[in-house]
């Protein structure tokens, strides 16, 4: 094999240097991407740690709430008609608050691992003050029920209103 000329040696050195620089460029780019990904992961883990620390500080509060739920949340007994019971309870309460029931129907029932819910849809008419008092009475925490859909319209007589709503009641899950 013959010796390389000066220009061939220069070109070989330039080619080697170019390949070396390109490999370093890709290597550094890869390392910077990895660094950014790890920095983001560290930030996420620090946020998760702060959240976990907060949960640990509030542990007593949440355990007390869980105990309250376990003792107070109603259970659906076998063979009971939970929607019918809810509908009867709401119609009785509405009549006690001088509200007129125009329509009533059953809503959707849901069964999850954490709760079981039943819903009732009502259309009511009455004085605004009576409606507000009834809504407060219906949504007491001990009853485990809340208004999940609500439409309030004024009638021709100003203190009277038409109310369309859906009320759901949550029961403890069947274990």
MDTraj code that builds the backbone (N, CA, C; nanometers):
import mdtraj as md
import numpy as np

residues = "UNK UNK UNK UNK UNK UNK UNK UNK UNK UNK UNK UNK UNK UNK UNK UNK UNK UNK UNK UNK UNK UNK UNK UNK UNK UNK UNK UNK UNK UNK UNK UNK UNK UNK UNK UNK UNK UNK UNK UNK UNK UNK UNK UNK UNK UNK UNK UNK UNK UNK UNK UNK UNK UNK UNK UNK UNK UNK UNK UNK UNK UNK UNK UNK UNK UNK UNK UNK UNK UNK UNK UNK UNK UNK UNK UNK UNK UNK UNK UNK UNK UNK UNK UNK UNK UNK UNK UNK UNK UNK UNK UNK UNK UNK UNK UNK UNK UNK UNK UNK UNK UNK UNK UNK UNK UNK UNK UNK UNK UNK UNK UNK UNK UNK UNK UNK UNK UNK UNK UNK UNK UNK UNK UNK UNK UNK UNK UNK UNK UNK UNK UNK UNK UNK UNK UNK UNK UNK UNK UNK UNK UNK UNK UNK UNK UNK UNK UNK UNK UNK UNK UNK UNK UNK UNK UNK UNK UNK UNK UNK UNK UNK UNK UNK UNK UNK UNK UNK UNK UNK UNK UNK UNK UNK UNK".split()
xyz = np.array([
    [0.0840, -0.1165, 0.0000],
    [0.0000, 0.0000, 0.0000],
    [0.0889, 0.1233, 0.0000],
    [0.0477, 0.2213, -0.0717],
    [0.1295, 0.3413, -0.0861],
    [0.1022, 0.4385, 0.0261],
    [0.1933, 0.5298, 0.0483],
    [0.1766, 0.6338, 0.1492],
    [0.0777, 0.7378, 0.0992],
    [0.0011, 0.7939, 0.1949],
    [-0.0974, 0.8965, 0.1589],
    [-0.0270, 1.0286, 0.1350],
    [-0.0797, 1.1023, 0.0418],
    [-0.0236, 1.2344, 0.0155],
    [-0.0694, 1.3276, 0.1258],
    [-0.0073, 1.4441, 0.1265],
    [-0.0386, 1.5433, 0.2304],
    [-0.1862, 1.5825, 0.2253],
    [-0.2420, 1.6044, 0.1087],
    [-0.3828, 1.6442, 0.0973],
    [-0.4754, 1.5284, 0.1367],
    [-0.4364, 1.4033, 0.1059],
    [-0.5176, 1.2886, 0.1452],
    [-0.5167, 1.2718, 0.2972],
    [-0.4005, 1.2945, 0.3588],
    [-0.3933, 1.2876, 0.5050],
    [-0.4796, 1.3959, 0.5676],
    [-0.4749, 1.5161, 0.5091],
    [-0.5566, 1.6263, 0.5589],
    [-0.7053, 1.5924, 0.5457],
    [-0.7453, 1.5388, 0.4301],
    [-0.8860, 1.5012, 0.4093],
    [-0.9279, 1.3884, 0.5047],
    [-0.8396, 1.2905, 0.5272],
    [-0.8693, 1.1815, 0.6208],
    [-0.8863, 1.2356, 0.7625],
    [-0.7966, 1.3259, 0.8002],
    [-0.8067, 1.3865, 0.9329],
    [-0.9356, 1.4673, 0.9443],
    [-0.9708, 1.5414, 0.8394],
    [-1.0933, 1.6209, 0.8397],
    [-1.2156, 1.5295, 0.8486],
    [-1.2136, 1.4189, 0.7728],
    [-1.3245, 1.3235, 0.7766],
    [-1.3369, 1.2617, 0.9164],
    [-1.2248, 1.2196, 0.9734],
    [-1.2266, 1.1614, 1.1079],
    [-1.2771, 1.2612, 1.2111],
    [-1.2287, 1.3849, 1.2007],
    [-1.2727, 1.4901, 1.2918],
    [-1.4215, 1.5181, 1.2746],
    [-1.4684, 1.5199, 1.1491],
    [-1.6109, 1.5443, 1.1222],
    [-1.6973, 1.4331, 1.1819],
    [-1.6552, 1.3075, 1.1629],
    [-1.7306, 1.1949, 1.2190],
    [-1.7300, 1.2037, 1.3711],
    [-1.6150, 1.2363, 1.4299],
    [-1.6039, 1.2502, 1.5751],
    [-1.6975, 1.3598, 1.6273],
    [-1.7001, 1.4751, 1.5600],
    [-1.7865, 1.5866, 1.6010],
    [-1.9335, 1.5472, 1.5878],
    [-1.9700, 1.4814, 1.4770],
    [-2.1101, 1.4416, 1.4580],
    [-2.1533, 1.3411, 1.5658],
    [-2.0666, 1.2440, 1.5956],
    [-2.0998, 1.1469, 1.6999],
    [-2.1144, 1.2160, 1.8351],
    [-2.0275, 1.3112, 1.8636],
    [-2.0395, 1.3867, 1.9885],
    [-2.1679, 1.4686, 1.9914],
    [-2.2032, 1.5279, 1.8766],
    [-2.3261, 1.6071, 1.8691],
    [-2.4474, 1.5198, 1.9023],
    [-2.4566, 1.4020, 1.8384],
    [-2.5691, 1.3126, 1.8654],
    [-2.5645, 1.2585, 2.0082],
    [-2.4464, 1.2285, 2.0561],
    [-2.4322, 1.1796, 2.1934],
    [-2.4752, 1.2838, 2.2949],
    [-2.4294, 1.4077, 2.2766],
    [-2.4671, 1.5157, 2.3688],
    [-2.6165, 1.5434, 2.3600],
    [-2.6720, 1.5413, 2.2387],
    [-2.8158, 1.5626, 2.2208],
    [-2.8948, 1.4544, 2.2953],
    [-2.8518, 1.3298, 2.2829],
    [-2.9178, 1.2196, 2.3530],
    [-2.9091, 1.2390, 2.5042],
    [-2.7912, 1.2737, 2.5529],
    [-2.7730, 1.2934, 2.6968],
    [-2.8572, 1.4098, 2.7490],
    [-2.8668, 1.5181, 2.6711],
    [-2.9494, 1.6318, 2.7134],
    [-3.0976, 1.5939, 2.7179],
    [-3.1427, 1.5151, 2.6198],
    [-3.2818, 1.4680, 2.6214],
    [-3.3082, 1.3796, 2.7434],
    [-3.2152, 1.2907, 2.7723],
    [-3.2284, 1.2052, 2.8903],
    [-3.2305, 1.2895, 3.0176],
    [-3.1453, 1.3892, 3.0227],
    [-3.1393, 1.4780, 3.1400],
    [-3.2721, 1.5510, 3.1586],
    [-3.3279, 1.6029, 3.0484],
    [-3.4563, 1.6737, 3.0567],
    [-3.5670, 1.5791, 3.1029],
    [-3.5678, 1.4569, 3.0506],
    [-3.6686, 1.3593, 3.0921],
    [-3.6561, 1.3241, 3.2390],
    [-3.5331, 1.3063, 3.2846],
    [-3.5116, 1.2747, 3.4259],
    [-3.5469, 1.3930, 3.5154],
    [-3.5164, 1.5151, 3.4693],
    [-3.5523, 1.6339, 3.5476],
    [-3.7043, 1.6451, 3.5605],
    [-3.7756, 1.6156, 3.4517],
    [-3.9219, 1.6197, 3.4570],
    [-3.9739, 1.5117, 3.5519],
    [-3.9164, 1.3936, 3.5468],
    [-3.9576, 1.2844, 3.6350],
    [-3.9323, 1.3214, 3.7812],
    [-3.8185, 1.3857, 3.8082],
    [-3.7875, 1.4295, 3.9450],
    [-3.8904, 1.5311, 3.9923],
    [-3.9269, 1.6255, 3.9050],
    [-4.0273, 1.7262, 3.9402],
    [-4.1614, 1.6601, 3.9710],
    [-4.2008, 1.5627, 3.8896],
    [-4.3266, 1.4913, 3.9140],
    [-4.3219, 1.4165, 4.0470],
    [-4.2099, 1.3511, 4.0742],
    [-4.1974, 1.2768, 4.1991],
    [-4.1972, 1.3695, 4.3202],
    [-4.1358, 1.4875, 4.3065],
    [-4.1374, 1.5839, 4.4170],
    [-4.2799, 1.6331, 4.4423],
    [-4.3550, 1.6580, 4.3345],
    [-4.4946, 1.6975, 4.3500],
    [-4.5771, 1.5884, 4.4152],
    [-4.5528, 1.4654, 4.3749],
    [-4.6237, 1.3526, 4.4349],
    [-4.5869, 1.3386, 4.5823],
    [-4.4607, 1.3625, 4.6150],
    [-4.4181, 1.3543, 4.7548],
    [-4.4862, 1.4625, 4.8382],
    [-4.4968, 1.5847, 4.7838],
    [-4.5663, 1.6919, 4.8566],
    [-4.7125, 1.6545, 4.8789],
    [-4.7745, 1.5977, 4.7755],
    [-4.9140, 1.5551, 4.7882],
    [-4.9277, 1.4450, 4.8935],
    [-4.8377, 1.3498, 4.8912],
    [-4.8415, 1.2410, 4.9900],
    [-4.8186, 1.2934, 5.1311],
    [-4.7267, 1.3895, 5.1452],
    [-4.7032, 1.4492, 5.2772],
    [-4.8289, 1.5184, 5.3285],
    [-4.8997, 1.5871, 5.2381],
    [-5.0242, 1.6539, 5.2762],
    [-5.1282, 1.5516, 5.3215],
    [-5.1407, 1.4423, 5.2459],
    [-5.2354, 1.3375, 5.2845],
    [-5.1986, 1.2800, 5.4212],
    [-5.0695, 1.2618, 5.4461],
    [-5.0277, 1.2080, 5.5760],
    [-5.0574, 1.3048, 5.6893],
    [-5.0381, 1.4350, 5.6652],
    [-5.0701, 1.5337, 5.7688],
    [-5.2196, 1.5360, 5.7983],
    [-5.3014, 1.5108, 5.6955],
    [-5.4472, 1.5143, 5.7125],
    [-5.5056, 1.3755, 5.7395],
    [-5.4222, 1.2811, 5.7721],
    [-5.4653, 1.1431, 5.7918],
    [-5.5782, 1.1321, 5.8939],
    [-5.5645, 1.1989, 6.0073],
    [-5.6667, 1.1921, 6.1115],
    [-5.8017, 1.2413, 6.0627],
    [-5.8004, 1.3512, 5.9887],
    [-5.9244, 1.4067, 5.9344],
    [-5.9924, 1.3062, 5.8421],
    [-5.9142, 1.2471, 5.7506],
    [-5.9732, 1.1555, 5.6537],
    [-6.0162, 1.0240, 5.7182],
    [-5.9447, 0.9791, 5.8194],
    [-5.9881, 0.8583, 5.8902],
    [-6.1180, 0.8838, 5.9662],
    [-6.1306, 1.0036, 6.0247],
    [-6.2555, 1.0390, 6.0936],
    [-6.3711, 1.0453, 5.9940],
    [-6.3454, 1.1007, 5.8760],
    [-6.4503, 1.1068, 5.7739],
    [-6.4890, 0.9670, 5.7264],
    [-6.3900, 0.8806, 5.7089],
    [-6.4191, 0.7437, 5.6672],
    [-6.5019, 0.6721, 5.7733],
    [-6.4665, 0.6914, 5.8992],
    [-6.5425, 0.6291, 6.0076],
    [-6.6863, 0.6808, 6.0076],
    [-6.7031, 0.8128, 5.9859],
    [-6.8372, 0.8703, 5.9804],
    [-6.9157, 0.8090, 5.8649],
    [-6.8507, 0.7968, 5.7487],
    [-6.9175, 0.7352, 5.6342],
    [-6.9572, 0.5910, 5.6642],
    [-6.8658, 0.5169, 5.7232],
    [-6.8942, 0.3763, 5.7521],
    [-7.0110, 0.3600, 5.8482],
    [-7.0265, 0.4528, 5.9419],
    [-7.1349, 0.4399, 6.0396],
    [-7.2654, 0.5033, 5.9917],
    [-7.2567, 0.6091, 5.9122],
    [-7.3778, 0.6844, 5.8762],
    [-7.4343, 0.6523, 5.7380],
    [-7.3496, 0.6136, 5.6430],
    [-7.3996, 0.5942, 5.5068],
    [-7.4954, 0.4761, 5.5028],
    [-7.6135, 0.4971, 5.4438],
    [-7.7126, 0.3894, 5.4416],
    [-7.6691, 0.2747, 5.3502],
    [-7.7190, 0.1572, 5.3821],
    [-7.6950, 0.0376, 5.3016],
    [-7.8263, -0.0021, 5.2369],
    [-7.8190, -0.0532, 5.1165],
    [-7.9383, -0.1030, 5.0496],
    [-7.9613, -0.2450, 5.0983],
    [-8.0771, -0.2659, 5.1556],
    [-8.1088, -0.4006, 5.2030],
    [-8.1557, -0.4854, 5.0854],
    [-8.1368, -0.6133, 5.0970],
    [-8.1756, -0.7044, 4.9899],
    [-8.3264, -0.6980, 4.9697],
    [-8.3665, -0.6823, 4.8461],
    [-8.5082, -0.6791, 4.8140],
    [-8.5745, -0.5438, 4.8324],
    [-8.4996, -0.4422, 4.8772],
    [-8.5628, -0.3111, 4.8954],
    [-8.5615, -0.2347, 4.7637],
    [-8.6570, -0.1470, 4.7497],
    [-8.6678, -0.0632, 4.6303],
    [-8.6159, 0.0754, 4.6669],
    [-8.4863, 0.0953, 4.6508],
    [-8.4221, 0.2193, 4.6947],
    [-8.4787, 0.3411, 4.6228],
    [-8.5052, 0.3284, 4.4922],
    [-8.5604, 0.4426, 4.4190],
    [-8.7001, 0.4767, 4.4676],
    [-8.7797, 0.3779, 4.4943],
    [-8.9153, 0.4028, 4.5440],
    [-8.9113, 0.4707, 4.6800],
    [-8.8204, 0.4239, 4.7664],
    [-8.8069, 0.4870, 4.8979],
    [-8.7639, 0.6327, 4.8849],
    [-8.6702, 0.6593, 4.7947],
    [-8.6255, 0.7971, 4.7727],
    [-8.7398, 0.8820, 4.7190],
    [-8.8135, 0.8306, 4.6224],
    [-8.9258, 0.9047, 4.5653],
    [-9.0316, 0.9332, 4.6711],
    [-9.0647, 0.8365, 4.7530],
    [-9.1629, 0.8584, 4.8600],
    [-9.1142, 0.9638, 4.9583],
    [-8.9890, 0.9548, 4.9954],
    [-8.9311, 1.0510, 5.0894],
    [-8.9359, 1.1929, 5.0326],
    [-8.8999, 1.2073, 4.9054],
    [-8.8983, 1.3408, 4.8439],
    [-9.0390, 1.3964, 4.8241],
    [-9.1327, 1.3127, 4.7827],
    [-9.2695, 1.3626, 4.7639],
    [-9.3318, 1.4025, 4.8975],
    [-9.3070, 1.3238, 5.0012],
    [-9.3565, 1.3588, 5.1346],
    [-9.2963, 1.4920, 5.1800],
    [-9.1674, 1.5062, 5.1629],
    [-9.0982, 1.6287, 5.2036],
    [-9.1471, 1.7488, 5.1229],
    [-9.1691, 1.7303, 4.9927],
    [-9.2173, 1.8406, 4.9084],
    [-9.3568, 1.8845, 4.9526],
    [-9.4426, 1.7896, 4.9828],
    [-9.5773, 1.8240, 5.0290],
    [-9.5723, 1.8943, 5.1640],
    [-9.4806, 1.8524, 5.2511],
    [-9.4645, 1.9181, 5.3811],
    [-9.4188, 2.0630, 5.3654],
    [-9.3512, 2.0943, 5.2560],
    [-9.3037, 2.2309, 5.2302],
    [-9.3971, 2.3062, 5.1350],
    [-9.5197, 2.2600, 5.1189],
    [-9.6234, 2.3258, 5.0385],
    [-9.5849, 2.3371, 4.8914],
    [-9.5198, 2.2353, 4.8378],
    [-9.4846, 2.2332, 4.6959],
    [-9.5764, 2.1356, 4.6240],
    [-9.6110, 2.1700, 4.5001],
    [-9.6970, 2.0856, 4.4185],
    [-9.6096, 2.0035, 4.3240],
    [-9.6318, 1.8745, 4.3205],
    [-9.5543, 1.7866, 4.2328],
    [-9.6301, 1.7724, 4.1015],
    [-9.5664, 1.8176, 3.9918],
    [-9.6282, 1.8090, 3.8598],
    [-9.5938, 1.6771, 3.7905],
    [-9.4677, 1.6359, 3.8006],
    [-9.4231, 1.5101, 3.7392],
    [-9.3190, 1.4449, 3.8290],
    [-9.3110, 1.3131, 3.8186],
    [-9.2083, 1.2401, 3.8922],
    [-9.1709, 1.1158, 3.8123],
    [-9.0427, 1.0832, 3.8146],
    [-8.9953, 0.9639, 3.7439],
    [-8.8639, 0.9183, 3.8051],
    [-8.8255, 0.7975, 3.7695],
    [-8.6993, 0.7435, 3.8192],
    [-8.5860, 0.7869, 3.7277],
    [-8.4703, 0.8096, 3.7880],
    [-8.3501, 0.8437, 3.7120],
    [-8.2598, 0.7224, 3.7000],
    [-8.1353, 0.7507, 3.6708],
    [-8.0362, 0.6460, 3.6474],
    [-7.9829, 0.5900, 3.7794],
    [-7.9580, 0.4606, 3.7819],
    [-7.8921, 0.3994, 3.8973],
    [-7.7491, 0.3650, 3.8576],
    [-7.6575, 0.3766, 3.9533],
    [-7.5166, 0.3465, 3.9271],
    [-7.4643, 0.2546, 4.0364],
    [-7.3855, 0.1584, 3.9961],
    [-7.3181, 0.0683, 4.0901],
    [-7.1691, 0.0737, 4.0615],
    [-7.0910, 0.1191, 4.1588],
    [-6.9456, 0.1208, 4.1451],
    [-6.8853, 0.0480, 4.2649],
    [-6.7545, 0.0395, 4.2665],
    [-6.6864, -0.0252, 4.3789],
    [-6.6967, 0.0589, 4.5056],
    [-6.7174, 0.1910, 4.4911],
    [-6.7173, 0.2812, 4.6060],
    [-6.8562, 0.3193, 4.6565],
    [-6.9564, 0.3116, 4.5718],
    [-7.0907, 0.3515, 4.6134],
    [-7.1943, 0.2927, 4.5185],
    [-7.3180, 0.3053, 4.5607],
    [-7.4325, 0.2720, 4.4768],
    [-7.5245, 0.3921, 4.4837],
    [-7.5714, 0.4411, 4.3692],
    [-7.6588, 0.5585, 4.3721],
    [-7.7874, 0.5312, 4.2952],
    [-7.8927, 0.5954, 4.3436],
    [-8.0219, 0.5930, 4.2758],
    [-8.0658, 0.7379, 4.2593],
    [-8.1450, 0.7639, 4.1553],
    [-8.1861, 0.9014, 4.1279],
    [-8.3348, 0.9069, 4.0970],
    [-8.3922, 1.0241, 4.1249],
    [-8.5332, 1.0509, 4.0998],
    [-8.5428, 1.1877, 4.0339],
    [-8.6293, 1.1992, 3.9325],
    [-8.6514, 1.3274, 3.8650],
    [-8.7886, 1.3799, 3.9054],
    [-8.7924, 1.5092, 3.9391],
    [-8.9173, 1.5720, 3.9823],
    [-8.9375, 1.7050, 3.9110],
    [-9.0646, 1.7395, 3.8886],
    [-9.1023, 1.8737, 3.8447],
    [-9.1980, 1.9265, 3.9502],
    [-9.1602, 2.0392, 4.0098],
    [-9.2358, 2.0958, 4.1211],
    [-9.2769, 2.2384, 4.0910],
    [-9.3804, 2.2843, 4.1595],
    [-9.4242, 2.4230, 4.1524],
    [-9.4504, 2.4699, 4.2949],
    [-9.4117, 2.5942, 4.3220],
    [-9.4356, 2.6500, 4.4541],
    [-9.3696, 2.7846, 4.4690],
    [-9.3813, 2.8406, 4.5887],
    [-9.3182, 2.9691, 4.6171],
    [-9.1671, 2.9502, 4.6260],
    [-9.0943, 3.0511, 4.5812],
    [-8.9486, 3.0443, 4.5806],
    [-8.8942, 3.0176, 4.7207],
    [-8.9496, 3.0837, 4.8202],
    [-8.9031, 3.0650, 4.9581],
    [-8.9216, 2.9197, 5.0028],
    [-9.0370, 2.8603, 4.9685],
    [-9.0623, 2.7207, 5.0049],
    [-8.9677, 2.6258, 4.9308],
    [-8.9387, 2.6578, 4.8044],
    [-8.8464, 2.5755, 4.7254],
    [-8.7075, 2.5769, 4.7882],
    [-8.6614, 2.6954, 4.8282],
    [-8.5281, 2.7070, 4.8883],
    [-8.5223, 2.6293, 5.0199],
    [-8.6244, 2.6434, 5.1031],
    [-8.6270, 2.5695, 5.2300],
    [-8.6283, 2.4186, 5.2056],
    [-8.7037, 2.3756, 5.1054],
    [-8.7099, 2.2336, 5.0734],
    [-8.5744, 2.1828, 5.0236],
    [-8.5088, 2.2616, 4.9384],
    [-8.3768, 2.2217, 4.8872],
    [-8.2749, 2.2077, 5.0002],
    [-8.2814, 2.2981, 5.0969],
    [-8.1907, 2.2885, 5.2120],
    [-8.2202, 2.1607, 5.2903],
    [-8.3479, 2.1317, 5.3104],
    [-8.3856, 2.0121, 5.3861],
    [-8.3459, 1.8838, 5.3128],
    [-8.3561, 1.8851, 5.1816],
    [-8.3267, 1.7659, 5.1016],
    [-8.1779, 1.7331, 5.1015],
    [-8.0936, 1.8347, 5.1060],
    [-7.9497, 1.8134, 5.0869],
    [-7.8695, 1.8126, 5.2170],
    [-7.9250, 1.7606, 5.3220],
    [-7.8514, 1.7490, 5.4477],
    [-7.7513, 1.6333, 5.4375],
    [-7.6313, 1.6500, 5.4915],
    [-7.5278, 1.5465, 5.4768],
    [-7.5691, 1.4087, 5.5286],
    [-7.6476, 1.4042, 5.6347],
    [-7.6859, 1.2761, 5.6933],
    [-7.7759, 1.1947, 5.6008],
    [-7.8385, 1.2606, 5.5042],
    [-7.9294, 1.1901, 5.4143],
    [-7.8576, 1.1308, 5.2934],
    [-7.7344, 1.1718, 5.2697],
    [-7.6549, 1.1222, 5.1573],
    [-7.7281, 1.1402, 5.0251],
    [-7.7885, 1.2550, 5.0095],
    [-7.8544, 1.2853, 4.8833],
    [-7.8242, 1.4286, 4.8444],
    [-7.8261, 1.4520, 4.7133],
    [-7.7942, 1.5848, 4.6617],
    [-7.8651, 1.6056, 4.5290],
    [-7.8830, 1.7323, 4.4945],
    [-7.9409, 1.7683, 4.3659],
    [-7.8302, 1.7575, 4.2617],
    [-7.8520, 1.6743, 4.1599],
    [-7.7504, 1.6553, 4.0563],
    [-7.7845, 1.7274, 3.9269],
    [-7.9090, 1.7707, 3.9119],
    [-7.9506, 1.8478, 3.7949],
    [-8.0598, 1.9428, 3.8412],
    [-8.0553, 2.0674, 3.7929],
    [-8.1410, 2.1702, 3.8517],
    [-8.1771, 2.2751, 3.7466],
    [-8.3075, 2.2983, 3.7269],
    [-8.3547, 2.4053, 3.6388],
    [-8.4666, 2.4780, 3.7131],
    [-8.4494, 2.6078, 3.7316],
    [-8.5471, 2.6895, 3.8038],
    [-8.5990, 2.7970, 3.7095],
    [-8.7325, 2.8042, 3.6941],
    [-8.7936, 2.9036, 3.6055],
    [-8.9029, 2.9768, 3.6814],
    [-8.9100, 3.1057, 3.6582],
    [-9.0140, 3.1866, 3.7208],
    [-9.1456, 3.1660, 3.6461],
    [-9.2558, 3.1659, 3.7206],
    [-9.3879, 3.1550, 3.6581],
    [-9.4435, 3.2950, 3.6373],
    [-9.5669, 3.3019, 3.5907],
    [-9.6301, 3.4321, 3.5683],
    [-9.6532, 3.5055, 3.6993],
    [-9.6818, 3.4330, 3.8049],
    [-9.6982, 3.4938, 3.9371],
    [-9.5602, 3.4994, 4.0027],
    [-9.5027, 3.6183, 4.0245],
    [-9.3625, 3.6345, 4.0652],
    [-9.3117, 3.5515, 4.1829],
    [-9.3813, 3.5339, 4.2936],
    [-9.3149, 3.4545, 4.3973],
    [-9.3123, 3.3048, 4.3653],
    [-9.3917, 3.2615, 4.2675],
    [-9.3981, 3.1192, 4.2338],
    [-9.2951, 3.0836, 4.1271],
    [-9.2446, 2.9590, 4.1362],
    [-9.1442, 2.9117, 4.0410],
    [-9.1753, 2.7681, 4.0009],
    [-9.1245, 2.7310, 3.8835],
    [-9.1272, 2.5920, 3.8388],
    [-8.9863, 2.5368, 3.8554],
    [-8.9779, 2.4195, 3.9101],
    [-8.8483, 2.3592, 3.9390],
    [-8.8426, 2.2197, 3.8785],
    [-8.7409, 2.1971, 3.7954],
    [-8.7127, 2.0635, 3.7435],
    [-8.5790, 2.0221, 3.8025],
    [-8.5763, 1.9070, 3.8673],
    [-8.4509, 1.8654, 3.9279],
    [-8.4391, 1.7147, 3.9328],
    [-8.3155, 1.6729, 3.9522],
    [-8.2862, 1.5319, 3.9734],
    [-8.2130, 1.5223, 4.1065],
    [-8.2616, 1.4357, 4.1919],
    [-8.2004, 1.4155, 4.3228],
    [-8.1465, 1.2725, 4.3272],
    [-8.0221, 1.2601, 4.3702],
    [-7.9601, 1.1278, 4.3817],
    [-7.9290, 1.0990, 4.5279],
    [-7.9376, 0.9734, 4.5636],
    [-7.8997, 0.9290, 4.6986],
    [-7.7911, 0.8230, 4.6822],
    [-7.6885, 0.8361, 4.7670],
    [-7.5748, 0.7445, 4.7610],
    [-7.5812, 0.6456, 4.8769],
    [-7.5598, 0.5206, 4.8442],
    [-7.5594, 0.4130, 4.9424],
    [-7.4201, 0.3514, 4.9491],
    [-7.3931, 0.2858, 5.0601],
    [-7.2657, 0.2147, 5.0746],
    [-7.2606, 0.1023, 4.9717],
    [-7.1413, 0.0706, 4.9236],
    [-7.1317, -0.0363, 4.8225],
    [-7.1672, -0.1714, 4.8831],
    [-7.2168, -0.2585, 4.7989],
    [-7.2464, -0.3952, 4.8440],
    [-7.1150, -0.4710, 4.8494],
    [-7.0777, -0.5098, 4.9683],
    [-6.9485, -0.5780, 4.9857],
    [-6.9680, -0.7265, 4.9954],
])
top = md.Topology()
chain = top.add_chain()
for i, resn in enumerate(residues, 1):
    res = top.add_residue(resn, chain, resSeq=i)
    for name in ("N", "CA", "C"):
        top.add_atom(name, md.element.get_by_symbol(name[0]), res)
traj = md.Trajectory(xyz[None], top)
